[in-house]
Amino acid sequence: MSAIHTWACFLLCLSFASPDKTPVIIVTCSVSGECVLPCSFPPGSEETIEWFKQEVVIYKFEREEKDDNDSSEEHFEHEQFAGRATIFPHLVARGNATLILRRSGLKDRGTYRCHVHTSKSEHNAKVIVKVEAPIRGLSLELSRLSGYEEMKCSVRDVYPPPRVSWATEPPTFEDLRPVTRMRADKQGLYTVDSRLKRLNGQPNLIYICKVTTSYGGPSWTASLREREIRGTEGRDLTIPCHTPPYLNKPFLHWSFTNGEDTSLILTYDSQSGNSVSLRPWDSHVELDGFAVPFGDGSLRLMDPKHLQHTGSYTCVFSIPYITHTERTEVTIDNYDVDRTTADKPSYWWIVGLVVALLVVALAGMLAYLKVKGVPSKSRKDPEAVTELHLVKVLSDSSADESSPLTVGGTKGPSAPPTGSQLT
C-alpha cells in the first residue's frame, strides 16, 4: 500500500498545481491490478465523499463528528463496484478522498468525478481512467504447419490491440507481406498472431517482430535465426550464436531439446559476469565469457556423443522487452559407423592391378609379334614354305630365259640356232 500512497500523493500534487478549479487527471490501470483515482480537497469536517462514473453514483462515504467521536459509513451505490471500491478513511481528515479500485477490468474505463462536501466548502475533481492489459511476453518461432516455413509472432491477453511490424537483419529488398490476425475473448482481451513466410535462398536471415501498444507503453521486440550444422562423435564442435548490435550487455541462456525433453545447459549474466553450467553439461560445454558482452555467445561442445548430443540447441539473448533467439539443429554423426566405413578394406586396388597387368601383357605380345613378323610363322607352316620355294624357282627360271640357252638344257621346243651355231 505504500506504493499506492506515494502514487496518490504525486497525483494530488499535480491536481493542486493545476489552475483549473476542476482538475482533470488521466490514469492508466492494468487489468486485474489496483487502479488509483486521486482526489484532494481542502481539509474540513463532517466530510461527505461521492464518486460518480458518467454521473452515476458508484461510491459514497460519510464521516461525522459527535461528542469527540468520529463515525463513518461507506455506501456502494453500484453492484459493479461492490467490494472493489474503497478510500483511505484515516486520510480523509487530511483532505485525501482518493478512490482505489481493486481487480480492475476493461469495464472500469471511463470518466469519473469526485465530489466532496465539508462543513466549510465543496470540491470537485475529474479522473479519466484507461485500462490496459500490457504485453507480458512475446513469442517468435518457426512453423511448418502450413506446408511451408513461416515465422509466427504471437502475444496473448493484451488490450488495446497492438500494432505488429516486421523487419530482417540484414535488411532485404524483398517485400515483407505478413498476415496478422486478432481475436478477442469474452473479457475483451486480444490474442494476436502475425505470420511471415520465410524468404527463399536466404537461410541466415534474422527475422525481427516488433509489437507496440497505442497507450504508449514499452514496445516488445523478438528476433529469431534458424540454422543446421553437423558434427562428428568425439570431435569438438562450436555451435554459433551472435546477438544483433542493438542488444547491450544481455543475459544469455542456453538450452537443449531432444524430442520432448528440454534441459538447461548454462546461463551467463553480462552485467555481473557470472556463468552457471548445469550437470551433466558442465563437463561437455565451454563458453568464452569475455566475448559474450560483445555479442558472441557461441557454445563449444566438447567430446559430443551421437545419441546424447544430437538435437536442438537454443541460445537466447535478452534484456528488458527485447529477446534474440538462435536455434540450431545439431546432428552428431556416429563415430563407430564412420570408423567402420573408413577402416573397411578396399579391393579396388587389386582389380586395378589385374587390369594393369593384362594391359602390359597384351602390349608386350603385340610388340613381340611386330618384331618377329611373318618368318616366324613360315617356319612353323609347311604350306607356307612350299609356296615360297615355288616362287623362288619361278623367279630363277625367269632369270635363265634372259640368258643363252644350252642344248638339252630344257624340255620342249628349242630356239632356232643362230648363225654361228650353223657354221
C-alpha positions as CSV (number, residue, x, y, z in Angstrom):
1,M,0.0,0.0,0.0
2,S,3.0,2.4,0.5
3,A,3.5,2.5,-3.3
4,I,-0.2,3.4,-3.7
5,H,0.2,6.2,-1.2
6,T,3.2,7.6,-3.0
7,W,1.4,7.5,-6.3
8,A,-1.7,9.1,-4.9
9,C,0.3,11.9,-3.3
10,F,2.1,12.5,-6.5
11,L,-1.1,12.8,-8.4
12,L,-2.6,15.0,-5.7
13,C,0.3,17.4,-6.1
14,L,-0.4,17.6,-9.8
15,S,-4.0,18.4,-9.1
16,F,-3.1,21.1,-6.6
17,A,-0.8,22.6,-9.2
18,S,-3.5,22.9,-11.8
19,P,-5.1,26.3,-12.1
20,D,-8.4,24.8,-13.1
21,K,-11.0,24.6,-10.3
22,T,-11.9,21.2,-11.6
23,P,-8.6,19.4,-12.3
24,V,-8.6,16.6,-14.8
25,I,-6.2,13.7,-14.3
26,I,-5.7,10.8,-16.7
27,V,-4.6,7.5,-15.2
28,T,-3.8,4.2,-16.9
29,C,-4.6,1.0,-15.0
30,S,-3.7,-2.6,-15.7
31,V,-6.2,-5.4,-15.9
32,S,-6.6,-7.3,-12.6
33,G,-4.5,-4.7,-10.8
34,E,-5.3,-1.9,-8.5
35,C,-6.4,1.4,-10.0
36,V,-5.8,4.7,-8.1
37,L,-8.2,7.6,-8.8
38,P,-6.8,10.6,-6.9
39,C,-8.9,13.3,-5.4
40,S,-7.9,16.0,-2.9
41,F,-9.8,18.8,-1.2
42,P,-9.2,21.4,1.5
43,P,-9.4,19.7,4.9
44,G,-12.6,20.3,6.8
45,S,-15.0,18.3,9.0
46,E,-18.1,16.2,8.5
47,E,-17.0,15.2,5.0
48,T,-19.3,13.6,2.5
49,I,-17.4,12.0,-0.4
50,E,-19.2,10.8,-3.5
51,W,-17.7,9.2,-6.6
52,F,-19.5,9.3,-9.9
53,K,-19.0,7.4,-13.1
54,Q,-20.7,9.0,-16.1
55,E,-22.8,11.0,-13.5
56,V,-23.9,7.8,-11.7
57,V,-23.0,7.5,-8.0
58,I,-20.9,4.4,-7.5
59,Y,-19.4,5.0,-4.1
60,K,-20.3,7.2,-1.1
61,F,-18.5,7.9,2.2
62,E,-19.8,9.9,5.1
63,R,-17.9,11.0,8.3
64,E,-19.5,12.7,11.3
65,E,-18.0,14.2,14.5
66,K,-20.2,13.7,17.5
67,D,-19.1,14.1,21.1
68,D,-15.5,13.9,20.2
69,N,-16.1,10.6,18.4
70,D,-15.8,10.1,14.7
71,S,-18.2,7.8,12.9
72,S,-18.0,6.9,9.3
73,E,-20.1,4.9,6.8
74,E,-19.5,3.5,3.3
75,H,-22.1,3.0,0.7
76,F,-21.7,1.1,-2.6
77,E,-24.3,2.5,-4.9
78,H,-23.4,0.2,-7.9
79,E,-23.1,-3.5,-7.8
80,Q,-20.2,-3.4,-10.4
81,F,-18.0,-1.8,-7.7
82,A,-19.3,-3.5,-4.6
83,G,-16.4,-4.9,-2.6
84,R,-13.8,-3.4,-5.1
85,A,-14.0,0.3,-4.3
86,T,-12.7,2.0,-1.2
87,I,-10.9,5.0,0.1
88,F,-8.4,5.6,2.9
89,P,-10.7,6.6,5.9
90,H,-7.8,7.7,8.0
91,L,-6.6,10.1,5.3
92,V,-10.0,11.9,4.8
93,A,-9.3,14.3,7.6
94,R,-6.1,15.3,5.7
95,G,-8.1,16.2,2.6
96,N,-7.5,12.9,0.7
97,A,-10.5,11.3,-1.0
98,T,-8.5,9.0,-3.4
99,L,-10.5,6.0,-4.6
100,I,-9.0,2.6,-5.0
101,L,-10.5,0.1,-7.5
102,R,-9.3,-3.4,-6.9
103,R,-9.2,-6.1,-9.6
104,S,-9.8,-3.5,-12.3
105,G,-11.2,-4.6,-15.7
106,L,-12.0,-3.2,-19.1
107,K,-15.4,-2.2,-17.9
108,D,-13.9,0.3,-15.5
109,R,-12.8,2.5,-18.3
110,G,-14.5,5.9,-18.4
111,T,-14.7,9.3,-16.8
112,Y,-15.1,9.6,-13.0
113,R,-15.9,12.6,-10.9
114,C,-15.1,13.1,-7.2
115,H,-17.4,15.4,-5.2
116,V,-16.5,16.3,-1.6
117,H,-18.7,18.3,0.7
118,T,-17.4,19.5,4.0
119,S,-18.6,21.9,6.7
120,K,-16.5,24.6,5.1
121,S,-16.6,24.0,1.3
122,E,-17.3,21.8,-1.7
123,H,-14.7,20.4,-4.1
124,N,-14.9,18.5,-7.4
125,A,-12.3,16.6,-9.4
126,K,-12.4,14.7,-12.7
127,V,-10.4,11.5,-13.5
128,I,-10.2,9.8,-16.9
129,V,-9.5,6.1,-16.4
130,K,-7.8,4.0,-19.1
131,V,-7.4,0.3,-18.6
132,E,-4.9,-1.8,-20.5
133,A,-3.6,-5.4,-20.5
134,P,0.1,-4.8,-21.1
135,I,2.3,-7.2,-23.1
136,R,3.8,-9.7,-20.7
137,G,5.8,-11.6,-23.2
138,L,6.4,-12.1,-27.0
139,S,6.8,-15.4,-28.8
140,L,8.6,-15.9,-32.1
141,E,9.1,-19.3,-33.6
142,L,9.4,-21.2,-36.9
143,S,6.3,-23.0,-38.0
144,R,5.9,-25.6,-40.8
145,L,2.2,-26.4,-40.2
146,S,1.0,-24.5,-43.4
147,G,3.1,-26.7,-45.7
148,Y,5.9,-24.2,-45.9
149,E,8.2,-22.5,-43.4
150,E,6.9,-19.3,-41.8
151,M,7.8,-17.1,-38.8
152,K,5.0,-16.9,-36.2
153,C,4.9,-13.9,-33.8
154,S,2.3,-14.1,-31.0
155,V,1.1,-12.2,-28.0
156,R,-1.7,-13.2,-25.6
157,D,-4.3,-11.4,-23.4
158,V,-3.5,-7.8,-24.4
159,Y,-5.6,-4.6,-24.6
160,P,-5.9,-2.5,-26.6
161,P,-5.0,-4.5,-29.7
162,P,-1.3,-3.8,-30.5
163,R,0.5,-2.9,-33.8
164,V,2.8,-5.5,-35.3
165,S,5.7,-4.8,-37.7
166,W,8.4,-7.0,-39.3
167,A,12.0,-6.5,-40.4
168,T,15.1,-8.5,-41.2
169,E,18.7,-8.3,-40.3
170,P,20.5,-7.6,-42.7
171,P,17.7,-5.7,-44.5
172,T,16.3,-7.4,-47.6
173,F,15.0,-5.7,-50.7
174,E,12.0,-8.2,-50.9
175,D,8.6,-7.0,-49.8
176,L,7.6,-8.5,-46.4
177,R,4.0,-9.5,-46.5
178,P,2.9,-10.7,-43.1
179,V,-0.6,-11.9,-42.3
180,T,-1.8,-10.6,-38.9
181,R,-5.0,-11.9,-37.1
182,M,-6.5,-10.6,-33.9
183,R,-9.2,-12.3,-31.7
184,A,-10.9,-11.0,-28.6
185,D,-12.1,-13.2,-25.8
186,K,-15.2,-12.7,-23.5
187,Q,-13.3,-10.2,-21.4
188,G,-12.2,-8.2,-24.4
189,L,-8.6,-9.2,-24.2
190,Y,-6.9,-9.8,-27.6
191,T,-4.7,-12.6,-28.9
192,V,-2.6,-11.6,-31.8
193,D,-0.9,-13.9,-34.3
194,S,1.3,-12.5,-37.1
195,R,2.8,-14.8,-39.7
196,L,5.6,-14.1,-42.2
197,K,6.6,-16.5,-44.9
198,R,10.3,-17.4,-44.7
199,L,12.3,-15.9,-47.6
200,N,13.8,-18.5,-50.0
201,G,17.5,-18.6,-50.6
202,Q,18.4,-16.6,-47.5
203,P,18.8,-19.1,-44.7
204,N,20.9,-16.9,-42.4
205,L,18.5,-14.0,-42.1
206,I,17.4,-12.7,-38.7
207,Y,13.6,-12.2,-38.6
208,I,12.5,-9.4,-36.3
209,C,9.0,-8.9,-34.9
210,K,8.1,-5.7,-33.1
211,V,4.8,-5.1,-31.1
212,T,3.7,-1.7,-29.8
213,T,0.7,-0.5,-27.9
214,S,-1.4,2.6,-28.5
215,Y,-1.3,3.6,-24.9
216,G,2.4,4.5,-25.2
217,G,3.7,1.5,-23.2
218,P,7.0,-0.1,-23.9
219,S,7.5,-1.8,-27.2
220,W,8.5,-5.5,-27.3
221,T,10.9,-6.9,-29.9
222,A,11.7,-10.6,-30.6
223,S,14.1,-11.9,-33.3
224,L,15.0,-15.4,-34.5
225,R,17.5,-17.1,-36.6
226,E,17.4,-20.8,-37.5
227,R,20.3,-23.0,-38.8
228,E,21.5,-26.6,-39.2
229,I,25.0,-28.0,-38.6
230,R,26.7,-31.4,-38.4
231,G,29.5,-32.8,-36.2
232,T,31.3,-36.0,-35.6
233,E,31.2,-38.0,-32.5
234,G,34.3,-37.4,-30.4
235,R,35.3,-34.2,-32.2
236,D,34.7,-30.8,-30.5
237,L,32.1,-28.7,-32.2
238,T,31.3,-24.9,-32.0
239,I,27.6,-24.0,-32.1
240,P,27.4,-20.4,-33.2
241,C,25.3,-17.7,-31.6
242,H,25.6,-14.0,-32.2
243,T,23.4,-11.2,-31.0
244,P,22.2,-8.2,-33.1
245,P,24.1,-4.9,-32.4
246,Y,21.1,-3.3,-30.6
247,L,21.4,-5.6,-27.6
248,N,23.7,-4.1,-24.9
249,K,25.1,-6.4,-22.2
250,P,22.4,-9.0,-22.4
251,F,21.6,-12.0,-20.3
252,L,22.5,-15.3,-22.1
253,H,20.5,-18.6,-21.8
254,W,21.4,-21.9,-23.5
255,S,19.0,-24.9,-23.6
256,F,18.8,-28.3,-25.3
257,T,15.8,-30.2,-26.6
258,N,15.9,-33.8,-27.7
259,G,12.4,-34.9,-28.6
260,E,10.0,-33.7,-25.8
261,D,12.6,-33.2,-23.1
262,T,14.2,-29.8,-22.6
263,S,17.2,-29.2,-20.3
264,L,19.0,-26.1,-19.3
265,I,22.7,-26.0,-20.3
266,L,24.0,-22.8,-18.9
267,T,23.3,-19.1,-18.1
268,Y,25.5,-16.1,-18.3
269,D,24.9,-12.6,-16.9
270,S,26.8,-9.9,-18.8
271,Q,26.2,-7.4,-16.1
272,S,27.9,-9.4,-13.4
273,G,30.0,-11.8,-15.5
274,N,28.6,-14.8,-13.6
275,S,28.2,-18.0,-15.5
276,V,26.5,-21.2,-14.3
277,S,26.7,-24.5,-16.1
278,L,24.4,-27.3,-15.0
279,R,25.0,-31.0,-14.9
280,P,25.7,-33.1,-16.9
281,W,26.5,-30.3,-19.4
282,D,29.3,-28.8,-17.2
283,S,31.8,-31.3,-18.5
284,H,30.8,-31.0,-22.2
285,V,30.4,-27.3,-22.8
286,E,32.6,-24.2,-22.7
287,L,31.7,-20.5,-23.1
288,D,34.0,-17.6,-23.7
289,G,32.8,-15.1,-21.1
290,F,34.9,-12.3,-22.5
291,A,33.1,-12.5,-25.9
292,V,29.5,-12.5,-24.6
293,P,29.3,-8.8,-23.7
294,F,30.4,-8.1,-27.3
295,G,27.6,-10.3,-28.8
296,D,29.3,-13.6,-29.2
297,G,27.6,-16.3,-27.2
298,S,28.9,-19.3,-29.2
299,L,29.0,-22.6,-27.3
300,R,31.8,-25.1,-27.6
301,L,30.6,-28.7,-27.4
302,M,33.4,-31.0,-26.2
303,D,33.6,-34.7,-26.9
304,P,30.0,-34.9,-28.3
305,K,28.1,-38.2,-28.4
306,H,25.8,-39.4,-31.2
307,L,22.7,-40.2,-29.1
308,Q,23.3,-37.9,-26.2
309,H,24.0,-34.6,-28.0
310,T,22.0,-34.8,-31.3
311,G,19.1,-32.4,-31.0
312,S,18.1,-28.7,-31.0
313,Y,20.2,-26.1,-29.2
314,T,18.6,-22.8,-28.3
315,C,20.6,-19.6,-27.5
316,V,18.6,-16.7,-26.1
317,F,20.0,-13.2,-25.6
318,S,17.6,-11.0,-23.5
319,I,17.3,-7.5,-22.0
320,P,14.0,-6.0,-20.8
321,Y,11.4,-6.1,-23.6
322,I,13.9,-7.5,-26.2
323,T,14.9,-11.1,-26.9
324,H,17.0,-12.6,-29.6
325,T,16.9,-16.4,-30.2
326,E,19.1,-18.6,-32.3
327,R,18.0,-22.2,-32.7
328,T,20.5,-24.7,-34.2
329,E,19.6,-28.3,-35.2
330,V,22.8,-30.3,-34.5
331,T,23.4,-33.8,-35.8
332,I,26.3,-35.7,-34.3
333,D,27.3,-38.5,-36.8
334,N,28.0,-41.9,-35.3
335,Y,31.8,-42.3,-34.9
336,D,31.6,-46.1,-34.9
337,V,29.8,-46.2,-38.3
338,D,32.2,-43.7,-39.8
339,R,35.2,-45.5,-38.5
340,T,33.8,-48.9,-39.8
341,T,33.3,-47.4,-43.2
342,A,36.7,-45.8,-43.2
343,D,38.6,-48.9,-41.9
344,K,36.8,-51.3,-44.2
345,P,39.4,-53.0,-46.5
346,S,39.1,-52.0,-50.1
347,Y,39.7,-54.4,-53.0
348,W,39.6,-52.0,-55.8
349,W,43.4,-51.8,-55.9
350,I,43.5,-55.5,-56.7
351,V,41.2,-55.0,-59.6
352,G,43.3,-52.1,-60.9
353,L,46.4,-54.2,-60.6
354,V,45.0,-57.1,-62.6
355,V,43.8,-54.7,-65.3
356,A,47.2,-53.1,-65.5
357,L,49.0,-56.5,-65.8
358,L,46.6,-57.5,-68.6
359,V,47.3,-54.3,-70.5
360,V,51.1,-54.7,-70.1
361,A,50.9,-58.4,-71.2
362,L,48.8,-57.5,-74.3
363,A,51.2,-54.7,-75.2
364,G,54.2,-57.0,-74.9
365,M,52.6,-59.6,-77.1
366,L,51.8,-57.1,-79.8
367,A,55.3,-55.7,-79.7
368,Y,56.8,-59.2,-80.0
369,L,54.7,-60.2,-82.9
370,K,55.6,-56.9,-84.7
371,V,59.4,-57.5,-84.3
372,K,59.3,-61.2,-85.4
373,G,57.0,-60.6,-88.3
374,V,55.9,-63.3,-90.9
375,P,59.1,-65.6,-90.9
376,S,58.4,-66.8,-87.6
377,K,55.1,-68.0,-88.9
378,S,56.7,-69.6,-92.0
379,R,59.0,-71.9,-90.1
380,K,56.0,-73.3,-88.4
381,D,53.8,-73.7,-91.5
382,P,54.9,-76.3,-94.2
383,E,52.5,-75.0,-96.8
384,A,53.9,-71.6,-96.5
385,V,57.5,-73.0,-97.0
386,T,56.4,-74.8,-100.2
387,E,54.7,-71.7,-101.6
388,L,57.9,-69.7,-101.0
389,H,60.0,-72.4,-102.7
390,L,57.8,-72.3,-105.9
391,V,58.0,-68.6,-106.0
392,K,61.8,-68.8,-105.9
393,V,62.0,-71.4,-108.6
394,L,59.8,-69.3,-110.9
395,S,61.9,-66.3,-110.3
396,D,65.1,-68.3,-111.2
397,S,63.5,-69.6,-114.4
398,S,62.8,-66.1,-115.5
399,A,66.4,-65.2,-114.9
400,D,67.6,-68.2,-117.1
401,E,65.3,-67.3,-120.0
402,S,67.0,-63.9,-120.4
403,S,70.5,-65.7,-120.9
404,P,71.6,-68.0,-123.9
405,L,70.0,-71.5,-123.8
406,T,72.2,-74.6,-123.8
407,V,71.3,-77.7,-125.9
408,G,69.2,-80.1,-124.0
409,G,69.1,-77.7,-121.2
410,T,65.3,-77.8,-121.2
411,K,62.5,-79.9,-122.5
412,G,60.2,-78.6,-125.1
413,P,60.9,-76.8,-128.4
414,S,64.3,-75.3,-128.7
415,A,65.0,-71.9,-130.1
416,P,66.3,-71.7,-133.8
417,P,70.0,-71.9,-134.0
418,T,72.0,-68.7,-134.5
419,G,74.3,-68.2,-137.5
420,S,77.4,-69.1,-135.6
421,Q,75.9,-72.3,-134.5
422,L,75.1,-73.3,-138.1
423,T,78.7,-72.8,-139.1
